[in-house]
Amino acid sequence: MTKKNLTLTFLLAITSMIAMSQVVPTTYRGAFEPAPTPMWTDNWTNWDPQNASYGAPTVTVTGVITSNTTWTKNNVYLLQGTVFVDSLVTLTIEAGTVVRGDANTVISALVIQRGAKIIANGTPCNPIVFTSSKAIGARTKGDWGGIIIEGRALNNLGTEVPIEGIGATNPRARHGGSSPNDNSGSLTYARIEYAGFVIATNNEMNGLTLGSVGSGTTIHHIQTSFGLDDAFEWFGGSVNCTHLVAYRCLDDDFDTDNGYSGTVQFALGVKDPAVADDPTVSTSEGWESDNNGTAPFTLTPKTSAKFYNVTQIGAFRCSSNSGGITQPTANGFRRGARLRRNTELKIYNSILMNNWRGLIMDADVLANGQAAFQNNVIAMDYTTVWSGTYAGAAVAAENAATATYLNNPANGNSIISTPCDVLVNAWSFTNPDYRPNGAGSGAALAGADLTPGIQIETALFTANQTAELLVDIFENAVGNSNGTITVTIPVPSGFTLAVPSIATLSSTPTSGTNGTSAFFATPYNNGDWNFSLSGGFVTATSKAGVSIPQSGVSTLGFTIKRNSGTPAGTNSNLVITVSGGSDSTPANNSANNSLSTL
């Protein structure tokens, strides 16, 4: 059988996902599950909106909407100027409705004020479209301003914060408050095309701007395409988002600022090699994350959002999966992820590919120690090879400590030097397939068959301290694990590993008893397993008839104790080996988790 090594990071990523109800555990990295599962972008997205026919406007909207209003799909709506939805007012937009921003009026946009709601729920077959008023072939970035939602959740600048993109003196352009669960409505299955507007440096409208939007708001399946600034930008707030597409926008794909603390899972960012920001003003990144934009950078709450399962494709293009990489013609591209100004952003289980540099973490971010970049794939990193207008040496000179963090085995990141065949077909702009390519380098993106995950009560042990330890056995691949599964754990030197309800482990296999962890409040399935101790190894063997279904999990409960006399300040490795299962793709996997002692 083959053997795969999984680092602590993968385990922590899985454990984190289990602990957060809004995050879906996955067995793959990146935004999409391998074939034959369809891409979640199917049907409702549009990779070529330049040639889409949207119909002439039939209703013109201006000024402030002051009473509950419904826009219906039998009309096409034209936004002339900035349209505000007043506080306490709900704007409902039917599935299939088209809203066009007037390109001949300065800053045509839709702004949902604090206390107002937007209920705009498209469907996969009838998405809601916000787009340019221009004709086919004439549309361009910045034809209109985009969508802004303002809420009453927390940020780190206060409760009366002017939103970017609208005049600072406008009383309708305010976000902030003290209600993390604030509800600004629902925006689902919607496209935002050719949006964005630059008033001045660092004062722009984006495709979708979210200011202090609370977790009571629903946002999922949103595509922002061909925008003049960022695709998505969060200024504080706690809203959770899923299934986002940032497609060929000018600046950043995902920009997080001012204490944004929500969770984003399943997202795609794709750069256009000919379109980037002016590098003397701003550089174009996959992620750009700041705690706040100006010193001091220690304001609270910190920017601490978590991103899971993102595929970010930079500006280098491959001619095909066989190779032939073309450098971008625009000069403003830089990094897959730029974490700076004391941010605590966390990125897990994602793919960052075809960038000048995959990751940069500024010194204060590394010193803070609360940001995370774990279990990710970086495919290609051209830090030193370009001799064009922007010398690669300038990127290479950035904080060298990032490389130390990135390559630390404990963080579980993978570096792939051949990016062209990572995905099935990332190189067609109009008919792409962003799923992992199992026949190429994308095979590294899928999870192993039987994978152990560790949940431990504490990683720091004082003398004679006992902690709870759960070992989750995941069935990640195709098919159920129906045969005998064997889990083997070498007992770390200086520690005692025990099984609840079994007074003394011996070489004779003894049945465990099902129970619930007191610390994690998580049930464990010890009754399905026999346990033994021999030669310093604890072994758990599944009983006859026990099966772990595809995408299922069986949890084993243990306690672990640092014995008296174990020297303080030492580390021991807890190594778990899983074998058997007798399904179609069995694998023998190992995992490491360091146990620190005080």
VEXDREN-2710 file (C-alpha; in Angstrom, 1 decimal):
% VEXDREN-2710
k/r/px/py/pz
1/MET/0.0/0.0/0.0
2/THR/1.1/3.6/-0.6
3/LYS/2.0/5.9/2.3
4/LYS/1.2/9.6/2.6
5/ASN/2.4/12.0/5.3
6/LEU/-0.1/14.5/6.8
7/THR/1.2/17.3/8.9
8/LEU/-0.3/18.9/12.0
9/THR/-1.8/21.6/9.9
10/PHE/-4.1/19.3/8.0
11/LEU/-5.3/17.9/11.2
12/LEU/-5.9/21.3/12.7
13/ALA/-7.7/22.5/9.6
14/ILE/-10.1/19.6/9.8
15/THR/-10.6/20.0/13.5
16/SER/-11.3/23.7/13.1
17/MET/-13.9/22.9/10.4
18/ILE/-15.6/20.4/12.6
19/ALA/-15.8/22.9/15.5
20/MET/-17.4/25.6/13.3
21/SER/-20.9/24.7/12.3
22/GLN/-21.0/26.9/9.2
23/VAL/-17.9/25.3/7.7
24/VAL/-18.1/22.0/5.7
25/PRO/-15.4/19.4/6.3
26/THR/-13.7/18.5/2.9
27/THR/-11.2/16.0/1.8
28/TYR/-9.7/18.2/-0.9
29/ARG/-7.9/21.5/-1.2
30/GLY/-9.2/24.3/-3.3
31/ALA/-12.7/25.5/-4.2
32/PHE/-13.9/22.4/-6.1
33/GLU/-14.3/18.7/-5.5
34/PRO/-12.7/16.5/-8.1
35/ALA/-14.8/15.0/-10.9
36/PRO/-17.4/13.6/-11.3
37/THR/-18.9/16.1/-8.9
38/PRO/-19.9/19.2/-10.9
39/MET/-18.5/22.6/-10.2
40/TRP/-20.7/24.7/-8.0
41/THR/-20.3/27.5/-10.5
42/ASP/-22.3/25.6/-13.1
43/ASN/-25.5/27.3/-14.5
44/TRP/-25.6/30.6/-12.6
45/THR/-22.3/32.2/-13.5
46/ASN/-21.3/33.9/-16.8
47/TRP/-17.7/33.8/-17.9
48/ASP/-18.5/36.1/-20.9
49/PRO/-20.9/38.8/-19.8
50/GLN/-19.7/41.1/-22.6
51/ASN/-21.8/39.2/-25.0
52/ALA/-24.9/38.6/-22.8
53/SER/-28.2/40.1/-23.9
54/TYR/-30.0/41.7/-21.0
55/GLY/-32.8/43.7/-22.5
56/ALA/-33.5/47.4/-22.4
57/PRO/-34.5/49.1/-19.1
58/THR/-38.2/49.5/-18.5
59/VAL/-38.1/51.1/-15.0
60/THR/-35.7/53.9/-13.9
61/VAL/-34.8/54.2/-10.2
62/THR/-33.2/57.3/-8.6
63/GLY/-32.7/58.8/-5.2
64/VAL/-33.9/57.1/-1.9
65/ILE/-36.2/54.1/-1.7
66/THR/-38.3/55.0/1.4
67/SER/-40.9/52.2/1.5
68/ASN/-40.8/48.5/1.1
69/THR/-40.4/47.8/-2.6
70/THR/-40.3/44.7/-4.9
71/TRP/-38.5/44.6/-8.2
72/THR/-39.9/41.9/-10.5
73/LYS/-38.2/39.8/-13.2
74/ASN/-40.7/41.0/-15.9
75/ASN/-38.9/44.5/-15.7
76/VAL/-35.4/45.6/-16.3
77/TYR/-34.3/48.3/-13.8
78/LEU/-32.0/51.2/-14.5
79/LEU/-30.1/52.7/-11.6
80/GLN/-29.4/56.4/-12.3
81/GLY/-27.0/57.8/-9.7
82/THR/-26.5/56.4/-6.2
83/VAL/-29.8/54.7/-5.1
84/PHE/-30.2/54.3/-1.3
85/VAL/-32.5/51.9/0.5
86/ASP/-33.5/53.8/3.6
87/SER/-33.2/52.5/7.1
88/LEU/-36.0/50.1/8.1
89/VAL/-37.0/49.6/4.4
90/THR/-36.7/46.2/2.6
91/LEU/-35.9/46.0/-1.1
92/THR/-37.0/42.6/-2.5
93/ILE/-35.7/41.5/-5.9
94/GLU/-37.2/38.5/-7.6
95/ALA/-35.1/35.7/-9.0
96/GLY/-34.2/36.3/-12.6
97/THR/-34.4/40.1/-12.4
98/VAL/-31.9/42.3/-14.3
99/VAL/-30.7/45.6/-12.8
100/ARG/-28.5/47.8/-14.9
101/GLY/-26.3/50.6/-13.6
102/ASP/-26.5/53.7/-15.8
103/ALA/-23.0/54.3/-17.3
104/ASN/-23.9/57.8/-18.3
105/THR/-24.7/59.0/-14.8
106/VAL/-21.8/59.5/-12.3
107/ILE/-21.6/56.8/-9.6
108/SER/-24.7/54.8/-10.3
109/ALA/-24.8/52.3/-7.4
110/LEU/-27.1/50.5/-5.0
111/VAL/-26.6/51.2/-1.3
112/ILE/-28.3/49.3/1.5
113/GLN/-28.2/51.5/4.5
114/ARG/-27.9/50.4/8.1
115/GLY/-31.2/49.0/9.3
116/ALA/-32.4/48.4/5.8
117/LYS/-32.5/45.0/4.1
118/ILE/-32.1/43.6/0.7
119/ILE/-33.8/40.3/-0.1
120/ALA/-32.4/39.3/-3.4
121/ASN/-32.5/35.5/-3.8
122/GLY/-31.8/34.2/-7.2
123/THR/-31.6/30.5/-8.2
124/PRO/-29.1/28.5/-10.2
125/CYS/-31.4/28.7/-13.2
126/ASN/-32.6/32.3/-12.6
127/PRO/-29.8/34.3/-11.0
128/ILE/-30.2/38.0/-10.4
129/VAL/-27.9/40.1/-12.5
130/PHE/-26.5/43.6/-11.7
131/THR/-24.7/44.8/-14.8
132/SER/-23.7/47.7/-17.1
133/SER/-26.3/49.7/-19.0
134/LYS/-24.0/49.6/-22.1
135/ALA/-24.6/47.5/-25.2
136/ILE/-23.0/44.2/-26.1
137/GLY/-19.4/44.8/-27.0
138/ALA/-19.1/48.2/-25.3
139/ARG/-19.1/47.3/-21.6
140/THR/-16.1/48.0/-19.5
141/LYS/-14.9/48.1/-15.9
142/GLY/-16.3/50.9/-13.9
143/ASP/-19.5/51.4/-15.9
144/TRP/-21.3/51.7/-12.7
145/GLY/-20.6/51.7/-9.0
146/GLY/-21.6/48.3/-7.6
147/ILE/-23.4/47.2/-4.5
148/ILE/-22.7/48.5/-0.9
149/ILE/-24.3/47.0/2.2
150/GLU/-23.9/48.8/5.5
151/GLY/-24.6/47.1/8.8
152/ARG/-24.5/47.5/12.6
153/ALA/-22.0/44.9/13.4
154/LEU/-18.6/45.5/15.0
155/ASN/-15.5/47.1/13.3
156/ASN/-12.4/48.6/14.9
157/LEU/-13.0/52.2/13.8
158/GLY/-16.3/53.0/15.6
159/THR/-20.0/53.2/15.1
160/GLU/-20.2/56.1/12.6
161/VAL/-17.7/55.1/10.0
162/PRO/-18.0/56.5/6.5
163/ILE/-18.1/53.8/3.9
164/GLU/-15.6/54.0/1.0
165/GLY/-16.9/55.1/-2.3
166/ILE/-19.5/57.6/-1.0
167/GLY/-18.8/61.1/0.2
168/ALA/-17.6/61.2/3.8
169/THR/-20.2/63.8/4.7
170/ASN/-23.2/61.9/3.5
171/PRO/-25.2/60.7/6.5
172/ARG/-26.4/57.7/4.5
173/ALA/-22.9/56.4/4.1
174/ARG/-22.3/55.2/7.6
175/HIS/-21.6/51.7/9.0
176/GLY/-20.8/50.3/12.4
177/GLY/-22.4/49.4/15.6
178/SER/-22.4/46.8/18.4
179/SER/-24.6/44.0/17.0
180/PRO/-22.5/41.2/15.6
181/ASN/-25.7/39.3/14.6
182/ASP/-27.1/42.2/12.7
183/ASN/-29.2/41.2/9.7
184/SER/-29.0/43.2/6.4
185/GLY/-31.0/40.6/4.5
186/SER/-30.1/38.0/1.9
187/LEU/-28.1/38.1/-1.4
188/THR/-27.8/34.8/-3.2
189/TYR/-27.2/33.5/-6.7
190/ALA/-26.4/36.9/-8.1
191/ARG/-23.9/38.4/-10.5
192/ILE/-22.3/41.8/-10.3
193/GLU/-20.6/42.9/-13.5
194/TYR/-18.6/45.9/-14.7
195/ALA/-18.9/47.6/-11.4
196/GLY/-16.5/49.8/-9.3
197/PHE/-15.7/53.5/-9.1
198/VAL/-12.6/55.4/-8.0
199/ILE/-13.3/58.6/-6.2
200/ALA/-9.7/58.9/-4.9
201/THR/-6.9/56.7/-3.8
202/ASN/-8.2/54.4/-1.0
203/ASN/-11.7/55.6/-1.6
204/GLU/-13.3/53.3/-4.2
205/MET/-16.4/51.4/-4.8
206/ASN/-16.0/47.6/-5.4
207/GLY/-18.1/44.9/-6.9
208/LEU/-19.5/44.1/-3.5
209/THR/-18.6/46.3/-0.5
210/LEU/-19.7/45.0/3.0
211/GLY/-19.4/47.5/5.8
212/SER/-19.9/46.1/9.3
213/VAL/-22.4/43.5/7.9
214/GLY/-23.5/41.1/10.6
215/SER/-23.7/37.4/10.8
216/GLY/-27.5/37.4/10.5
217/THR/-27.1/38.3/6.8
218/THR/-27.0/35.6/4.2
219/ILE/-24.6/35.9/1.3
220/HIS/-23.7/33.0/-1.0
221/HIS/-23.2/32.2/-4.7
222/ILE/-22.1/35.7/-5.8
223/GLN/-20.0/36.4/-8.9
224/THR/-18.3/39.7/-9.3
225/SER/-16.8/40.1/-12.8
226/PHE/-14.7/42.7/-14.6
227/GLY/-14.7/45.2/-11.7
228/LEU/-12.7/48.4/-11.6
229/ASP/-11.4/47.8/-8.0
230/ASP/-11.7/44.9/-5.6
231/ALA/-14.2/42.1/-6.3
232/PHE/-15.2/41.7/-2.6
233/GLU/-14.2/44.0/0.3
234/TRP/-15.2/43.6/3.9
235/PHE/-14.8/46.5/6.4
236/GLY/-15.3/44.9/9.7
237/GLY/-18.4/42.9/10.4
238/SER/-19.0/39.2/11.0
239/VAL/-21.0/38.0/8.0
240/ASN/-20.3/34.5/6.8
241/CYS/-20.1/34.0/3.0
242/THR/-19.9/30.9/0.8
243/HIS/-19.4/30.2/-3.0
244/LEU/-17.9/33.5/-4.1
245/VAL/-16.4/34.2/-7.5
246/ALA/-14.0/37.0/-8.2
247/TYR/-13.4/37.1/-11.9
248/ARG/-10.9/39.2/-13.8
249/CYS/-11.3/42.3/-11.6
250/LEU/-8.7/45.1/-11.5
251/ASP/-7.4/45.0/-7.9
252/ASP/-7.8/42.5/-5.1
253/ASP/-10.1/39.4/-5.2
254/PHE/-10.7/39.3/-1.4
255/ASP/-9.9/42.4/0.7
256/THR/-10.4/42.2/4.4
257/ASP/-10.0/45.2/6.8
258/ASN/-11.0/46.8/10.1
259/GLY/-11.8/43.7/12.1
260/TYR/-13.7/41.5/9.7
261/SER/-14.2/38.3/11.6
262/GLY/-16.5/36.2/9.4
263/THR/-15.9/32.9/7.7
264/VAL/-15.7/32.4/3.9
265/GLN/-15.7/28.9/2.4
266/PHE/-15.6/27.9/-1.3
267/ALA/-14.4/30.8/-3.3
268/LEU/-12.7/31.3/-6.7
269/GLY/-10.4/34.2/-7.8
270/VAL/-9.1/34.5/-11.3
271/LYS/-6.8/37.3/-12.6
272/ASP/-6.7/38.8/-16.1
273/PRO/-3.0/39.1/-17.1
274/ALA/-3.8/42.3/-19.0
275/VAL/-5.6/44.1/-16.2
276/ALA/-4.1/45.3/-12.9
277/ASP/-4.0/48.3/-10.7
278/ASP/-1.3/51.0/-11.0
279/PRO/1.5/49.7/-8.9
280/THR/2.5/53.2/-7.8
281/VAL/-0.9/53.4/-6.1
282/SER/-1.9/49.8/-5.2
283/THR/-0.9/46.3/-6.2
284/SER/-3.3/43.6/-7.3
285/GLU/-3.4/40.6/-4.9
286/GLY/-5.5/37.5/-4.5
287/TRP/-6.0/38.4/-0.8
288/GLU/-5.1/41.7/0.8
289/SER/-5.7/41.8/4.5
290/ASP/-5.0/44.7/7.0
291/ASN/-6.1/45.1/10.5
292/ASN/-6.5/48.7/9.7
293/GLY/-5.1/51.0/7.0
294/THR/-3.1/53.5/9.1
295/ALA/-1.1/53.2/12.3
296/PRO/-1.6/52.2/15.0
297/PHE/-2.4/48.7/13.6
298/THR/-3.4/47.3/17.0
299/LEU/-7.0/48.4/17.0
300/THR/-9.6/45.8/18.1
301/PRO/-11.5/43.8/17.2
302/LYS/-8.7/42.4/14.9
303/THR/-9.2/41.4/11.4
304/SER/-9.5/37.6/12.0
305/ALA/-11.6/36.2/9.2
306/LYS/-11.1/32.5/8.2
307/PHE/-11.0/31.4/4.5
308/TYR/-11.4/27.7/3.6
309/ASN/-11.3/26.0/0.2
310/VAL/-10.3/28.9/-2.1
311/THR/-8.8/28.5/-5.5
312/GLN/-6.9/31.7/-6.4
313/ILE/-5.4/31.9/-9.9
314/GLY/-2.8/34.6/-10.6
315/ALA/-1.9/36.5/-13.7
316/PHE/0.5/34.0/-15.3
317/ARG/-1.3/32.0/-17.9
318/CYS/-0.4/28.5/-19.3
319/SER/-1.1/27.9/-22.9
320/SER/-2.4/24.5/-22.0
321/ASN/-2.0/21.8/-19.3
322/SER/1.2/20.8/-21.0
323/GLY/2.9/24.0/-20.2
324/GLY/4.0/27.2/-21.9
325/ILE/3.7/29.9/-19.2
326/THR/3.1/33.5/-20.4
327/GLN/4.0/36.5/-18.1
328/PRO/1.3/39.1/-17.5
329/THR/1.3/42.2/-19.6
330/ALA/0.0/44.4/-16.8
331/ASN/2.5/45.6/-14.2
332/GLY/0.5/45.7/-11.0
333/PHE/0.3/42.1/-10.0
334/ARG/2.1/40.8/-7.0
335/ARG/1.0/38.1/-4.6
336/GLY/-1.5/35.3/-4.0
337/ALA/-2.0/36.5/-0.4
338/ARG/-0.7/39.7/1.2
339/LEU/-1.1/39.6/5.0
340/ARG/0.0/42.9/6.6
341/ARG/-0.6/45.6/9.2
342/ASN/-1.1/43.2/12.1
343/THR/-3.9/41.2/10.5
344/GLU/-4.9/37.8/12.0
345/LEU/-6.4/36.5/8.8
346/LYS/-6.4/32.7/8.4
347/ILE/-6.3/30.7/5.1
348/TYR/-6.8/27.0/5.1
349/ASN/-7.1/24.2/2.5
350/SER/-6.7/26.5/-0.5
351/ILE/-4.8/26.7/-3.8
352/LEU/-2.7/29.8/-4.7
353/MET/-1.2/29.4/-8.2
354/ASN/0.5/31.3/-11.0
355/ASN/1.5/34.4/-8.9
356/TRP/4.8/36.3/-8.7
357/ARG/4.8/35.3/-5.0
358/GLY/2.4/33.0/-3.3
359/LEU/2.4/34.5/0.2
360/ILE/3.8/37.4/2.1
361/MET/3.3/37.9/5.8
362/ASP/4.7/41.1/7.2
363/ALA/6.9/41.1/10.2
364/ASP/4.2/42.3/12.6
365/VAL/1.8/39.6/11.4
366/LEU/4.4/36.9/12.0
367/ALA/5.3/38.4/15.4
368/ASN/1.7/38.5/16.4
369/GLY/1.4/34.8/15.7
370/GLN/-2.4/34.8/15.3
371/ALA/-2.6/34.7/11.5
372/ALA/-2.5/31.3/9.8
373/PHE/-1.6/29.9/6.4
374/GLN/-2.0/26.1/6.7
375/ASN/-2.6/23.1/4.5
376/ASN/-2.5/25.2/1.4
377/VAL/-0.9/24.5/-2.0
378/ILE/1.3/27.1/-3.7
379/ALA/1.8/26.2/-7.3
380/MET/4.6/28.3/-8.9
381/ASP/6.3/31.3/-7.2
382/TYR/8.2/33.5/-9.5
383/THR/10.0/35.7/-7.0
384/THR/13.3/36.2/-8.9
385/VAL/12.9/35.3/-12.5
386/TRP/11.3/38.3/-14.3
387/SER/13.6/41.0/-15.8
388/GLY/10.7/43.2/-16.9
389/THR/9.6/46.6/-15.6
390/TYR/8.9/45.2/-12.1
391/ALA/12.0/43.3/-11.1
392/GLY/11.4/40.0/-9.3
393/ALA/14.2/40.9/-6.9
394/ALA/11.9/43.4/-5.3
395/VAL/9.5/40.7/-4.4
396/ALA/12.2/38.4/-3.3
397/ALA/13.5/41.1/-0.9
398/GLU/10.2/41.1/1.0
399/ASN/10.2/39.6/4.5
400/ALA/12.3/36.5/4.2
401/ALA/10.7/35.1/7.4
402/THR/7.6/34.3/5.3
403/ALA/9.5/31.5/3.6
404/THR/10.5/30.1/6.9
405/TYR/6.8/30.0/8.0
406/LEU/5.6/28.7/4.7
407/ASN/8.0/25.8/4.6
408/ASN/7.7/24.8/8.2
409/PRO/6.4/21.2/8.0
410/ALA/4.1/21.9/10.9
411/ASN/2.0/24.2/8.7
412/GLY/1.3/21.5/6.1
413/ASN/1.7/23.6/3.0
414/SER/2.7/22.0/-0.3
415/ILE/4.8/23.7/-3.0
416/ILE/4.2/22.6/-6.6
417/SER/6.6/23.9/-9.3
418/THR/4.5/22.8/-12.3
419/PRO/1.2/24.6/-12.1
420/CYS/-0.2/24.2/-15.6
421/ASP/-1.8/20.8/-15.0
422/VAL/-3.0/21.3/-11.4
423/LEU/-6.6/21.9/-12.5
424/VAL/-8.5/20.2/-15.3
425/ASN/-8.5/23.3/-17.5
426/ALA/-7.9/26.7/-15.9
427/TRP/-6.7/28.3/-19.1
428/SER/-10.0/28.8/-21.0
429/PHE/-11.6/32.1/-20.0
430/THR/-14.9/31.2/-21.4
431/ASN/-15.2/27.4/-20.7
432/PRO/-13.0/26.7/-17.7
433/ASP/-12.9/23.6/-15.5
434/TYR/-11.3/24.5/-12.1
435/ARG/-11.6/21.0/-10.6
436/PRO/-8.4/19.2/-9.4
437/ASN/-6.8/17.3/-12.3
438/GLY/-6.3/13.8/-10.9
439/ALA/-4.2/12.9/-14.0
440/GLY/-1.7/15.7/-13.3
441/SER/-0.3/17.7/-10.4
442/GLY/-3.8/18.1/-9.1
443/ALA/-3.6/14.6/-7.6
444/ALA/-1.9/16.2/-4.7
445/LEU/-5.0/18.3/-3.9
446/ALA/-7.2/15.4/-2.9
447/GLY/-7.3/14.0/0.6
448/ALA/-6.0/10.5/1.4
449/ASP/-8.3/7.6/1.8
450/LEU/-8.3/7.0/5.6
451/THR/-7.0/10.1/7.4
452/PRO/-6.5/10.6/11.1
453/GLY/-7.4/13.9/12.7
454/ILE/-6.4/14.9/16.2
455/GLN/-8.3/16.9/18.7
456/ILE/-6.4/17.5/21.9
457/GLU/-7.5/19.4/25.0
458/THR/-4.2/21.2/25.4
459/ALA/-0.8/21.2/23.7
460/LEU/1.0/22.3/27.0
461/PHE/1.4/19.8/29.8
462/THR/2.6/20.3/33.3
463/ALA/3.8/17.4/35.4
464/ASN/1.2/14.7/36.0
465/GLN/-1.4/16.6/33.9
466/THR/-3.9/14.5/32.0
467/ALA/-5.8/15.8/28.9
468/GLU/-8.4/14.4/26.7
469/LEU/-7.4/13.3/23.2
470/LEU/-9.8/12.4/20.4
471/VAL/-8.6/10.7/17.2
472/ASP/-11.0/11.1/14.2
473/ILE/-10.7/8.6/11.4
474/PHE/-12.0/10.1/8.2
475/GLU/-13.1/8.1/5.1
476/ASN/-12.1/10.6/2.5
477/ALA/-12.0/8.7/-0.8
478/VAL/-14.5/6.9/-2.9
479/GLY/-16.4/4.1/-1.3
480/ASN/-16.9/2.9/2.3
481/SER/-14.2/1.4/4.5
482/ASN/-15.8/-2.0/5.3
483/GLY/-12.9/-4.2/6.2
484/THR/-10.7/-4.3/9.3
485/ILE/-9.2/-0.9/10.1
486/THR/-6.1/-0.7/12.3
487/VAL/-5.0/2.5/14.1
488/THR/-1.6/2.4/15.7
489/ILE/-0.1/5.0/18.1
490/PRO/3.4/4.8/19.4
491/VAL/3.2/6.1/23.0
492/PRO/5.4/9.2/23.2
493/SER/8.3/9.0/25.6
494/GLY/7.4/10.5/29.0
495/PHE/3.6/10.2/28.5
496/THR/0.9/7.7/29.3
497/LEU/-1.8/7.0/26.8
498/ALA/-5.0/5.4/28.2
499/VAL/-8.5/4.4/27.0
500/PRO/-11.5/5.4/29.1
501/SER/-13.3/2.5/30.7
502/ILE/-10.3/0.1/30.3
503/ALA/-8.5/0.0/33.6
504/THR/-5.3/-1.4/32.2
505/LEU/-4.3/-1.9/28.6
506/SER/-2.5/-5.1/27.8
507/SER/-1.5/-7.2/24.8
508/THR/-5.0/-8.8/24.8
509/PRO/-7.4/-6.8/22.7
510/THR/-10.2/-5.4/24.9
511/SER/-13.4/-3.8/23.8
512/GLY/-13.9/-0.1/24.5
513/THR/-17.0/1.6/25.5
514/ASN/-18.8/4.5/23.8
515/GLY/-18.8/7.8/25.6
516/THR/-18.6/11.5/25.3
517/SER/-15.7/13.8/25.7
518/ALA/-16.1/16.1/28.7
519/PHE/-13.9/18.8/27.2
520/PHE/-15.1/18.7/23.6
521/ALA/-18.6/17.5/24.3
522/THR/-18.1/15.1/21.3
523/PRO/-19.2/11.5/21.3
524/TYR/-16.6/8.8/20.6
525/ASN/-17.1/5.3/19.2
526/ASN/-14.8/3.2/21.3
527/GLY/-17.4/0.5/21.5
528/ASP/-16.7/-0.3/17.8
529/TRP/-13.1/-1.0/18.5
530/ASN/-10.8/-3.3/20.4
531/PHE/-7.7/-1.8/22.1
532/SER/-4.4/-3.3/23.1
533/LEU/-0.9/-2.2/24.3
534/SER/2.2/-3.9/23.2
535/GLY/5.8/-2.8/22.8
536/GLY/5.0/0.8/23.5
537/PHE/2.3/0.9/20.9
538/VAL/-1.5/1.4/21.5
539/THR/-3.5/-0.4/18.8
540/ALA/-7.2/0.0/18.0
541/THR/-8.8/-2.5/15.6
542/SER/-12.3/-2.1/14.3
543/LYS/-14.7/-4.9/15.1
544/ALA/-16.3/-7.1/12.5
545/GLY/-19.1/-5.3/10.7
546/VAL/-17.9/-1.8/11.5
547/SER/-18.0/0.4/8.4
548/ILE/-17.0/4.0/7.9
549/PRO/-19.1/5.4/5.0
550/GLN/-17.7/7.7/2.4
551/SER/-17.1/11.2/3.9
552/GLY/-17.9/9.6/7.3
553/VAL/-15.9/9.6/10.5
554/SER/-15.3/7.3/13.5
555/THR/-13.9/8.9/16.7
556/LEU/-11.7/7.2/19.2
557/GLY/-11.4/8.6/22.8
558/PHE/-8.2/8.6/24.8
559/THR/-6.5/10.4/27.7
560/ILE/-2.9/11.3/27.6
561/LYS/-0.8/12.3/30.6
562/ARG/2.6/13.8/31.1
563/ASN/4.4/11.6/33.6
564/SER/6.2/13.0/36.6
565/GLY/9.9/13.4/35.8
566/THR/9.5/14.2/32.1
567/PRO/11.8/17.1/31.5
568/ALA/10.1/20.4/30.9
569/GLY/10.5/22.2/27.6
570/THR/10.7/19.0/25.5
571/ASN/8.6/18.0/22.6
572/SER/7.3/14.5/21.7
573/ASN/5.6/13.4/18.5
574/LEU/2.3/11.7/18.6
575/VAL/2.3/9.6/15.4
576/ILE/-0.8/7.9/14.2
577/THR/-0.8/5.2/11.5
578/VAL/-4.1/4.1/9.8
579/SER/-4.3/1.1/7.6
580/GLY/-6.8/-1.3/6.1
581/GLY/-10.4/-0.6/5.2
582/SER/-10.4/-2.8/2.1
583/ASP/-12.2/-0.3/-0.1
584/SER/-11.2/0.6/-3.6
585/THR/-8.4/2.9/-2.7
586/PRO/-6.8/1.8/0.6
587/ALA/-3.9/3.8/1.9
588/ASN/-1.6/3.7/4.8
589/ASN/-1.4/7.2/6.2
590/SER/0.5/8.8/9.0
591/ALA/0.1/12.0/10.9
592/ASN/2.2/14.0/13.4
593/ASN/1.1/16.1/16.3
594/SER/3.6/17.7/18.6
595/LEU/3.0/17.5/22.4
596/SER/4.7/20.3/24.3
597/THR/5.6/20.1/27.9
598/LEU/6.0/23.0/30.4
END
